[in-house]
Structures are given as C-alpha cells and as structure tokens.
Amino acid sequence: MRLVTPEQMNQIENEANRIGCTYEKMMEKAGEGLYGFLRDFAMRNQLTEILFLCGSGNNAGDCFIAAQKLSKQFRVTVCMVNGVVKTRLAYVKFKSLENVRVITDFRGTEQAVKEASLIVDGVFGIGFHGALSPQLQHIFRLAEEKLCVAADIPSGGNGLTGEAAEGTIHCDFTVTFGAGKYGMMQQPLLQYCGDIVLVDIGIPEKVYDIMDYDMYMLAERDIKKYLPTRSNDAHKGDFGRLLCVAGSSMMPGAAILCATAALRCGVGTLCLASVPEACHLLIAGSPEAMALPITPDEDGFLTEAALPKILKYAESCSAVVIGCGLGRTDSVKALVKGLIEQLECPIILDADGLNAIADCIDILQKAKSSVVLTPHSGELSRLLNAPLEDVKINRLDSARAIAQRFDMTVVHKGAGTVVATKNHAYINTTGNSGMSKGGSGDVLAGMLGSFVAQGIAPEQAACAAVFLHGLAGDVTAKALSKRAMLPHDMIRQYAKIFSQLEQETD
C-alpha cells in the first residue's frame, strides 16, 4: 500500500484537481467506496441501521454521499457534531440528503449513539492535531461500545506523527481514501484503526510522481519476492558466508542470538568472531556454526588488536554484522571504525556498532561497500545528536535524514519500524509489545545479515527482515503470550514461517 503524509495528500489532490480529476469527482469516488464497504459490512452482519458522526469539513462530504446511497437500503442517521458544514463541496452534499434523519444537538446525538449498532466516524480528517473537546470524547466513548468504522482516519489521530489525542475513537475498520496515511501505521494511532481498507478515489497514477519521497506499507506478497529461490542442485556457497562480530564476556547472549537467527534464515555458512566463551556457547547449541575466538581485554571486551584477524577472515565473506553486545570501550570503538573503513563487503551495523560511531558518524562515508544501520530511537538520537523525544515523534524524518545524507539503508526500530533509503521508505506493521525485551534487536540483526549475505539487496533485505521478524513476534505472542515470550522463542518460529512462505510460493 502506498503511504503519504497529510501534506503530500493535499499536494496530490491539488495536482489531480488541476489536471481534471476534480475535488468533486474525488469526493464522489470516496463516498462511493465508503458506501460499498458499509453496505457489504452491514449486510454481512445483518444490520439495518447506520449512524454517521460528521464534522464540518470535506471528510463529512464523503460521509454524506455514502449516507444518501445507503438510505435506499438501510435506516440512516447523520449527526452533525461540530456545527454547520463549512466547506462548499460538503455543504452541497449535505443539502442533497433525502430520507436521512439529521441530528444537530448534543443530547440527540448522545441518544442516537446509544441506540446505534453501526457507527461511522467522519468527524475529523487527516489534518487533525490538538485536543478533542470533552463533548466529543464523551460521544466517542459511547461509540466504542458499538461496531465502528472510520472514514479516512480515526478522529483524534494525527496523520503525520501517529499520535492520538485523549479520547481518540477506537475503530474496528478504517476506510482510507486514495493512499494510506503514514501516521496510521505508527503507534499509538495504529491500534485505533482496526483493519485498514484502501479505497481508490480516481487519482491518476502519474500524479503521484510529484512526491519527493515515496512511502509504502510492507506486505507479505512483496516480502516473498525478495527471498531467493533454493534450487535442488544448490550448495552452501550459493547462499553466502556471514561473519558476526559480536558479543563480550558480559554479553555473550547477544552474539548467540544474532548468530542463531542468521543460521535459521538460510545463510550458507556462518562464523562468529567473539570472545571464547561466546564461541563455545554457540557451537554447543549450533554445531553448524563456525567460530573465530578472539582474546579479549581484562574486562572481557574485544579490542582493536583483533582487527587484522577479523579482516583476514572477512575476505571470503559476503556480509558482516557488527555490534551486538560488543560493549562501549574505546578499543571497541577503534575496532568498529577500522572495520567500517576496511571491509570490502556489505556491513550491518547494530547496537554497540552504532554507539561506536555516534561521535564520528562521517566515518560512514569511508565505507567501501553498502552499510545498513539498525538503530532504535535512543541510538538514532545519538547519531543525529538530537533530542530523543524529537526522534520518537519524527520517526520517518529521523531515519530519512541519515539515509539521504549517506545514501544507505536505515532501519529505525520500534513500533512501526521505518526502513528508510535515499528516495523512499517502507513502514512495517507486524510485531507487538512482547518483543520489547533485550535481545530482540540482536535477532533482527542476525536475520538481516543472513539475507544480505545471501545476496538480497540491502534495501529489500531490510524490508524482509523487519516484516518477518515482526511476524515471528506475532506468532510467538500467540503461542506463549506477550508477557512470557523471549527473543530466542521467536527464532524457533522461523521454521514455521519460512515453511508457510515456501508452500505459498510453490
């Protein structure tokens, strides 16, 4: 699904109107699409009455069109919760309503909502920001006890940031128009949307060319295309050679999680460069792996002295993951910088690998091959030297800033993970709060490294990794609960997920 910001949607509609796809035509198409969804939904659920909560803008116009069409088959009520209609187009549609009950007072609306079975939220559109009035919050609380469908976006939601004002209405479905809205794919707003349905409003495809930055929601059908086929006469060399530079005496588990996840994602051969105890733990649990034990310093961390040994082994590798559990010593930082400058193959830079370059991010310009960065918001705030709250609110712009500056792929981890490149971004909606535990990022880094090592382009590898990582989290949460699940449990679900994907592809 194509995604846009509210500003981009306004630009697209303006351009469409300029070339002949008028605002009225787009409104008619939006209303028809909303009508079609509501008609089918009501008939499926044997509902006879539909109530619309309408505001004063063009979002209400879409609802008026749908309401008029539905009135031929259902009892329809329109409640004007924000006073008189203020836009010309919406006013014309409002005045044309026939055989539709219209309520304009608060008490009447309150009673109608209490009696309704299906409610359509058309109060605010994608440009909303600020606070909801106490009266609207009250009406929305009543509406949430019913089946609820949002027109374009749940009222109270911010279509740019994904924020949700206090009292934002929770919907079972959101019928959105023209393109998905970026903010709807971000938390907390995503949880207010329910299932998202896209309605075509007739905008010519060429109009989207005016966008300076394209965005898309990740979907399983796209992910399947990214994964390489495995022919019957293949051998391990066909599926790459991955090196993981990870772990320390304090954090051997980070290295184990990263390496084990990589193995389960199909890489031909894998080697862990780490402290001896991490290497021994990996081989004990995964005898298929190889190890490059490295003597640490007295505190159990790798040092810059390991650089020649790692570089020598990496000469035969197709990708290197750097950072999981390495620690933040000065010598670790020197080791990471040396690897970035001298490795000839693609690099996945995660966790302490990112922390190592927070004060010298321009070293990325010296990389000889592609680099994928996988920061969470805290790491990204350090890379940008920006306030953490700003990074959290502006998730897309934060990732995009580095992706465009260095022409590389940036994975901004968290709810609604953003995969940003120089020219476009992808938003992920799989995953859940059960993944919010130490080690989840290490698992993702291993999966991503495995895909890159197998020859998938970094951009597509990042998309596949974040989608499947989240999917594994969802499957694990269903089996074990969000509270009890652990990152290593997700790795155990990989076999089930890949098996299903392979069966669907075949």
N, C-alpha and C positions, 0 to 999 in steps of 0.2 A: 504494500500500500504506500502510495506517495504521501509524504507528510509536508506540511507547511506551517509557518508561523502565522499569527493573525495579520501581521504587516504584509507578508508575502501573499496571503489570500486576498487582501484588499487590492494589492497591485495586480494580481491575476484577474480579478473580477473587473477592475478598471480597464485593463487591456482587452479582455473579452468583450466588454461593452463597446469599446472603441472600434473593434473590427466587425461589429454587427450582432454578436451574441449578447443581447441587451440584458440589463438588470432584471427587467420584467420576465424575459424568457428564462433566465436562470432561476428566478423565484418560482415560476410556474413548474419548472422541472424538479426543483427541490420539494415543492408541495406535493407534486405527483408521486415522487419517490417515497416521501413520508406517508402519504396516503396508502400506497401499495403495501408498505411494511405493516402499517397499523391494521389495515383490512385483513391481511393474511393472519396476523398475530391474533386479532380478536376472534376471527372465525375458528382458528385452531383451538383457542381456549374457550370457545362458546360464550363469548362476552357480547352483550347487547348495548352497552353504554360506554361512551368515551368522553373524557373531560380534558380540555386543554387549559393550561395555565399560560397566559400570554402576557408579554411585556408591551412596550411602546415602540419597539424598533422593527427592523425588517425581519428579524427572527420570528416575530409574531405573524408576519405576512405569509411565511411558509406554512405556518400552522392554520391560518385562515383558509388557505387553499385546500389543505388536507381535510379540514373540518367540513368544508362545503361538500366535498366529494363523498366523505363518509356519511353525511347526513341522509343520503339516499338509502343506506342500509342499516344505520345504527342511530340511536338517540345520542345526540352530540351537544355538549355544553362548552361554551367558551367563557372563561373567567378572566377579566381584564384586571390584573393585579397591580399594574403600575400606571393606572390612569389612562388618558386618551392616547391614541396612536399618534406618533409624532412624525413618521416618515410618509411621504406621498404614496409610494407604492403599497406599503402595508395598509394605509388608510383606505385606498381604493378596494383592496381585497376585503377589508373589514366591512365596508358599506355594502358589499355584494353578498354578504351572508344571508342565506334564507333557510328556514326550517332548522335553525340552530338557536338554542337558548343562550342568551348572553347575560352574564352576571358582572356587575361593576362594583359592588360593595363588599367590604371585608367579611361581614357576617354571612352574607350569601355564599361567598366563596368558601368560607370555612365549612359551612354545612354541606355544600356540594362535594367538597373533597372527602368529607367523612362518609358520604353515601356512594362515592365512585368506586369502580372496580379497576379501571384502567385510566391512568393519568399521563398526559403528555406535557412535558416541561418545555415551554418555549418562551421563558421569561427573559433570559439574557443570552447574548451571543458570545462569539469567541473573543470579543474585545473587553470583556468584563475584567475589572480589577477593583479592589477596595473591599468594602464590607456590605453584607446583606442586612436589610432592616429587620428589626425584631418581628415585625408582622410577617415578612416573607419567611423568616426562619421558622416561625410557627406553622405556616401553611405547608412548608416543605417537610416538617416533621410528620405532619398528618399524612402527606402524600407518600412518604416512605413506607407506610403500612400497606400500601396498595402496589399493584404492578405499575411500574413507572418507566416511561420511555423519554429520553431527552432528544430534543431537536437540535442537532449540530453539536451541542456541548452541554453538560450538566450546568445549570445555573449556579453561579458562585465559583465556578472553576476558571482559572487563568489559563488561556490557550497558549501562552508563551512559556510560562515557567513551570506549570503543573501544580501550582499552589491551589489550595481550596479554602475559600473563606469559611468562617464559622457558620454552620448551618447549610452548607452546600448540599444539594439534594442528591441522595444515592439513587441511582437508576439501575434497572435491570438490563436495559439496552440504551445505546446511544446511536441514533441515525445521523451520521455526519455527512456534510454536503461538499462535493467537488474533490476534496482531498482530506486525509486525516490531519488532525491538528497536533503539532508536536507536543504541546503541553498535556494532551490527553494520554500520551504514552509515558508520562513521568508521574512518579508518586509525589503527593498522595492522590492527585486527581484521577489516576488510572483506576483506583479502586472504587471511584464514584460512577464510572462509566458503564459498568456491566459489559456485555458483549457489544462490540463496535461494528456497525453496519455502514458501508460506504454507498452513497447514492450519487450517481453521475448527474450533473446539472448542465451538461451540454457544452462545457468549455472545450474549445478545440485544443488538441494536444500541443500544437505549435505555440500556444500562449504560454505554456509552462517554460518555454525557452528563455523567457525574460528573467527567470530566477537566477540569482547569482550563486546560489548554493542549493543543491538538491538534497532532499532527505527521504528516506524510505523506512518503513517498518519491516523488520526481519520476519520472514515466513518460512515454514518448513520446506515448501516447494522450491524455494531459492537455495536453501542450505543443501538439499540433495544434489543440486547441480555442481556444487563446489567440491564435493568429496570425490577423490579419484577412484576409478574403477580398479578392480583387482583381477587381472586375467588369470586363467588357470595355469599358465606357464611362467608366472612371475616368480621372482626370487627376492630375498631380503634387500638386495641392493637397489631394487626398483622403488623401495619405499623409504629411502632416506636414512640418514645417520644423524642422530641428535646428541648433542652434548649439553648436559645440565651442569652449570657452575653454581652450586647452591649448598646451603647448609653450614653449620658450625657445631661445635660441641654443645652449645646452649640450645640450638635449634636444629637438630638432625631431622626432626619430623617434617620440616618444610621441604627438605630435599627429597625425602621418601615420597611425600605426597605428589610433588612435581614429577618425579621420575616415573612413579607407578601410573599416574594418569597418562603420561606420554606413551607408555607401553600399551595401555589399553586402547589407545586411539590409533594404532596401526603403524607406527613407525617401524622401519626395518630393523635397526639396531639402536640401542641407547646406551650411553655411558654417563655415569655421574662422576664429576670431579668435585671431591669434597674431603672433609676430614675423615680419617679412617673409620671412626665408629659409625658415621652415616653410611659409608660404603658397605660396611659389614651388615648393617641392618637391611639395606636394600637387597643385597644378594641373598640374604637369609629368607626374605619374603618373596623376592622376584628373581629366581636364578637365571632368567632370560637376560637380565641386565648385565652390563659390564661396569667396571669401576676404575677410577683413576685416583687412588688415595693420595692425599697431599698433607704433608706435615704442617700442622697449624702453629700459631704462636702460643705462648704460655697460657693465654686466656681461651684458647680453643677456636680462634678465628683464622681463616686463610689470610695469606699475606701476598704482597707484591712479588715476592720471590717465586711464587708459583706461576708467574706469567709465562716464562718460556716453555714450561712443561705443558700448560694448557694450550698455548698457541700451536705447539707441535702436534698435539693430538687433533686439534680442530682443523688442521689442514685437510683432513679427509671427511669433514662433517658438512652436512647440508644446512644446518641451523644450530644456533647456540642459545640456550636460555640462561640468563644471568640474573642472580639477585635473591632468590627465595632463601630466607634465613641466613644470609651471609653475615649480617651484623653491620655496624656503622663505624668501625675503626678507621683510622687514617690510612692504614695499609690496605684495608679492603677497598677504600675509595680509590687508591692508586691502582690496585689490581683492575677494578672495573674500568677506569679510564683507559688503562693500557689495552684492555680487550676491545673496547669500543674503537680505539684508534687503529688497531692492527688486525682484527679479524677480517677475513675475506668473505665470510658467508653471512646470511641474514641473522639478525640478533633480536631476541625478545627480551626486553629489559623490564624487570619486575621488582617490586618491593625494595630491598636494600640496594639493588642496582640503580633504581631511580633516586633513592636518597643520596647515593654516592655522587650524583651529578647535579644536585639541587643548587649548588653554589657555582656551577660552571656548565650550565646547560648548553652553551655554544659548542661544547666538545662534540655534540651530535653532528655538527657539520663536517667533522673529520671522519665519520664512519665511511667505510669503503663499500658497504652493501646496505640493504634496506634495514631499517630498525622499526620495531613495533614497541610502543610504550604502553604499559598496562597499569596506570595509576588509579588509586581510589582518590576521593576528593582531598584528603589530607596530603597525600603525596603530590597531587596536582597543584595544590595551593603553594607548596614549597617550590615546585618547579617554576611556577609563574610569579612567585613572590607576591601573592595576592591573598587577601583575607579569606579564610576558609568559608565563611558564610556566603561570600560573593560567588565562590566557586560552586558551592552546593546549589545555589539558586540558578546560576547561569551555567548549567552543566554542559550544554551544547557549545556555547561560545568559548568556554574554558578549554575544552578539548580541541575545538577548531583552531584556537589561537596557536597552539603548538604544532598541530598538524599542518597548517598552512605555512608557518614560519620555517619548518624544516622539511616540508614535503614528505611526511611519513604518516603512518597509521597510529592513531592514539585511541586506546580503549579506556574510556572513563568509566570505571567500575562503579556498581551500586544499583539501586532500584532504578530500572530504566536505563541500563547501560548504553552509553553512546560510543559508537565506533566512528571516529571522525578521520577523514582524509583531507587532502588539499581542496578537492572540489565537491565532495558530498559527504553525507553522514548516514548512518543506519542506527535505528533505535530498537532495542530489544525489550520484549515484554515477558519473556519466560523468567522463571525464578521466583523466589519467595524469601521471607524473612528468616526461615530456618537456615539459610545459607550464611547468615550474618555471624559467622564464627571463624576464629583463627584457623587458617589452612585452606579456606575456600579459594583464595586468590592463588595459592600455590598449585592447586588442582587445575585452575583455569590456565595458568602459565604453562603447565605441562601439556595440556591439550593443545593449546595454541602452538607451542613449539613443535609438537608432533606433526601437526598439519602443515606448518611451514617446511619442516624437514622433508615431508612427502612431496613437496613441490607445489603446494597450493599457494597462490599469490598472497602476500601478507594481508591485503585488504579482505579477500574472501576467507582466508584462514581465520582472521579475527572475527568476522561475522559468524562463521560456522561454530567457532569455539564458544562465543558468548551465548549463542542460541542454544546449543546442545548442553553446555554447562548449566544453564538455567533450567532446561528441560530435565536434566538429571536431578537437579534440585527439587523440581516439582514431583517427579516420580518418587524420589526418596521421601519427601514430606508426606506423600500419600501413604506410603508403606510404614513409615516409622514415626511420623508427626514432626512438625517444625521444631518442637522443643527438644526432642530426643535425637534427631538426626545429626550426624557428624560429616565433615567433608570426605573422609575416607569411605563413608557409606555411598556417596554419590558415584565414586569410581566403580563400585560394584554394580551400579545400574547401567554403566556404559554398554555392557554386552547386550542387555535387553534393548536399549535404544538403537544401537547400530544394527542389531538383528532385524528390528522392525523396519528401519530405513532401507536395508538391503532387500527385504521382502517386497516392500512397496515399489522399489526401483525395478526389481526383476518382473 
